């Protein structure tokens, strides 16, 4: 990270950014062509879950290349300046890298769907098993994450 003074190193702070994000941007690549898609998600135990249609570009890419990048951001605010180059942005963000895959196990699918519903509805639901069998759930097991923030006093660093 170029600006170490903006780095978030506290894992609880990083996870707070993730849990307070409304959207996860999933970055993928096929034949050196990048592809980024915003998705609803859930985060649980260093794993992200996504609901997906049964076909589409992200599934095609995932089957060819499981390496992914994810991005989250919250608390965005424009900072105006008196000159164009003095404008800026307040934000908190997280970028992670990991391996994506499709969830085949029925119990893990239930876990993923439940986590997504908890993320957005704040509660669990009952699911019909036949519907879960037809549902496509992607997961990303995160291998590394970094956090960054700009223009905030408490920067979530572990050095105080």
Buried (B, 14 or more C-beta within 10 A) or exposed (E): EEEEEBBBBBEEBBBBBBEEBEEBBBBBBBEEEEEEBEBEBBBBEBBBBBBBEEEEEBBEBBEEBBEBBBBBBBBEEEEEEEEEEEEEEEBBBBBBBBBBBBBEEEEBBBBBBBBBBBBEEEEEEEBEEEEBEEBBBBBBBBEEBBBBBBBBEEBBBEEE
